[in-house]
């Protein structure tokens, strides 16, 4: 008696693929693929190619091997300063970014008075362009008439009034604070969506068991939302590793390179150094791409391992 | 059948007429050439009007040519140019300043030696754009580094300047201290959006103390910043900084804002600035200009103790134009450059922009309400010995970056000691 057995997965996949109208699929995919190839893949490969060349206008290219990498890693203190600043930013900022976003989302979830109004207000900075945000906060930080110092003077702490963007000790943190202000609203919205997606039966069961708000948050809500929070942290981390706009507008990397990030340094080397050479800036960009990718993959892997242990 | 043929013939005739009309319409357009210019200084109405006037003059002399000027702010212009030129495109003529030698070294600039009528341009100005025996830019704007002051505030702090307008180091420090004590910001200056204003005090002190030759050596990396004369000059500047010479918002104050800070709110005693000050200040107050009747004076940077050249002064070229080597209209574009460099246009520049120019012209023709200012400016420059170029014109790459971070931002911002500044400058710029 012949026994029919379910088809092996490979065979099933082959059959499914044989039945697909590939020409039509390709036709519909082609525009997006072409755009992706032209504007993402090709520039990325081109950057790696440029990183081992000196690139001059009119197609003049000179192969230099790893010379740019050697110079970058051994003889460029500004690069290392920019790496340090970027790492401080990428490690320190995601925590308040996501933490404050979660707190604001909890406020809205708990239906505080004027919740609808606050939802709009807290989300508005996300909609503003970096240029607008940068200019507004440069005014806020202005020594003479900025809101930050005026507030300090008003409460009698004029001794703490400060040139926030003009002092290397405070410039990086001031710009970081502005960045957090801009992006917290985004994290808030994502956290709010995750909160509304929580299974109500679990929360109700916890309430029946006299589980308080704080304990529910720590032992039930956050663990269930953990994947969302993790994704937000990784996204925030990657975003910070590439931060450019706000720094460029507010400080241009100064004073004394105290706010220089890898991205602003790449731009300076490519467009501000009286040279049309794209080789060296491409070296920085290529190296940093690898670093960001490695961090993103490592963090994802690390947190996945932790998930496995917990569940 | 014949009806069909006649219908077809009718359509043919109509088609032919339409085609002829289209050709007739298209022909003049095809014959017309457009010269494109990309220019900075969109925010300076007098310069916009002056360049548009030159364009219209050129069009009047060349009926088949249109001149299209696209106006930019400087960073946007530089970004657009770099992208366009790399791609082998860009305008026929573009704005540049003498420190932008990359256009020359990368072959984007056509040598103008045989294309421009250099009889109309001062030799020293041509020299600024001359590299390896060839001239690559048409200089238009010339400016000196001046020390402007508010005459009323100077009286208020109880200082009477000598007729020469120049005081010594100790007196200058005293003026700064008196102003600070009176609650007046001694010097308006900001480096929020420019890499050079913070250097003015230091560069003029160094030039006067070292003299032209050694100052030139310093800027080209042949003289150490540890030279005692350099250290003394920077120590003098540090004393001014420590006495509260600059606004606390120095690091973020932008160029336009520093003008407003000086002449309108809150007002400062002095304002070191290129003599292009007029471009922003001599426009109506509602457009950011100085108030009507503002008591503007021009003094001299302080004479340095043991100064090698206390009459020295920085003079440089600002706005200039380059002929794109990739332009297909080289001769016409050169004609347009010549149109901007006639003596009449030079005089119009003086009359309307109230700023020195590289075009040979007659300053005595300047009249109107700003004539007095112009006379004072010329008087302050009467016995001057010029050093051509500001530091940015002489330094490149890493040195430029270090110089900007240290002497433009951190040192005048009070963030560095003299020793630290000297060490950093030597590391970045000293080549011996």
Interface residues (C-beta under 8 A of the other chain):
Chain A: X56 X57 X58 X78 X138 X141 X142 X143 X144 X163 X165 X166 X167 X168 X254 X255 X256 X257 X268 X271 X272 X273 X274 X275 X276
Chain B: X78 X79 X82 X85 X86 X88 X99 X100 X101 X102 X106 X107 X108 X192 X247 X248 X249 X250 X251 X252 X266 X396 X397 X400 X401 X405 X406 X409 X410 X413 X415 X416
